[in-house]
Amino acid sequence: MASVKTAEKTNYKCHDCKTPIHIKGEVIENGVLLDYDLGTEKVRVFKCKACYDKNPSLANYQKCEVYSRIVGYLRPISQWNDGKKEEFMERKEYVIPKES
């Protein structure tokens, strides 16, 4: 049984198969907590025992970067200032109604 000190929630899922991970107190009953260092950031994921036994490494993980138009050109939202990020969150998508 693995131990986790930061487990406050009960809705953790396996990174690979999305099976719910059961945690009682500080004990993970049906999985493991994995810490990965991806250069500039650290990632913590849960894996169920079946997925961990098949492949203990982190697979299919890629942080998604969102681009949008700002001041005439495309730029990653992560590079925007706080005011522009807030403006982006307030944007509404225009949906063209289908003709019947």
C-alpha positions in Angstrom: 0.0 0.0 0.0 1.4 3.4 -1.0 1.1 6.5 1.1 0.0 9.9 0.0 0.2 13.0 2.2 -1.6 15.4 -0.1 -4.8 13.4 -0.8 -7.7 15.5 0.3 -10.1 14.8 -2.5 -11.7 11.4 -3.3 -12.2 11.8 -7.0 -8.7 10.8 -8.2 -8.6 8.7 -11.4 -5.9 6.5 -13.0 -4.0 8.6 -15.6 -4.2 5.8 -18.2 -7.6 4.0 -17.9 -9.5 6.6 -15.7 -10.4 3.9 -13.1 -11.3 5.7 -9.8 -8.5 5.6 -7.2 -9.6 4.8 -3.7 -7.8 6.6 -0.9 -8.5 6.1 2.8 -6.7 8.6 5.0 -3.1 8.6 3.7 -3.3 5.1 2.1 -3.9 4.5 -1.6 -5.8 1.2 -1.7 -5.8 0.4 -5.5 -3.0 2.3 -7.1 0.2 4.4 -6.8 1.1 8.1 -6.8 3.9 8.9 -9.3 6.0 12.1 -9.3 7.6 13.1 -12.6 10.0 16.0 -13.3 9.3 17.4 -16.8 12.1 20.0 -16.8 10.4 23.2 -15.8 7.5 21.6 -14.0 6.7 18.6 -11.7 3.7 16.4 -12.5 1.9 14.1 -10.0 -0.4 11.4 -11.3 -2.1 8.4 -10.0 -2.1 5.0 -11.8 -4.2 2.0 -10.8 -2.2 -1.2 -10.0 -3.1 -2.9 -13.3 -1.9 0.0 -15.4 1.2 0.5 -13.2 2.1 -3.2 -13.6 1.7 -3.0 -17.4 3.8 0.2 -17.7 5.1 2.2 -14.7 6.1 5.2 -16.8 4.0 8.2 -17.7 2.7 7.8 -21.3 0.6 10.2 -23.4 1.3 13.3 -21.4 1.6 16.5 -23.2 0.7 19.9 -21.9 -1.7 21.6 -24.3 -0.8 25.1 -25.4 -3.6 27.3 -26.5 -3.0 30.0 -29.1 -5.3 32.9 -29.9 -5.3 36.2 -31.8 -4.1 39.2 -29.8 -3.3 42.6 -31.2 -3.2 41.3 -34.7 -1.2 38.1 -34.4 -1.3 34.6 -32.9 0.4 34.1 -29.6 0.3 31.4 -26.8 -2.1 32.5 -24.1 0.4 31.5 -21.4 2.6 34.5 -22.6 -0.2 37.1 -22.2 -0.3 39.6 -19.4 -3.0 39.1 -16.7 -5.4 41.7 -18.2 -5.4 40.0 -21.6 -5.8 36.5 -20.0 -8.9 37.8 -18.1 -10.2 39.3 -21.4 -9.7 35.9 -23.1 -11.7 34.1 -20.4 -14.6 36.6 -20.9 -14.8 36.0 -24.6 -17.9 34.3 -26.0 -17.8 32.0 -29.0 -20.1 33.1 -31.9 -22.0 30.2 -33.3 -23.6 30.7 -36.7 -27.1 29.3 -36.6 -27.8 26.5 -39.1 -30.4 27.2 -41.7 -33.4 24.9 -41.6 
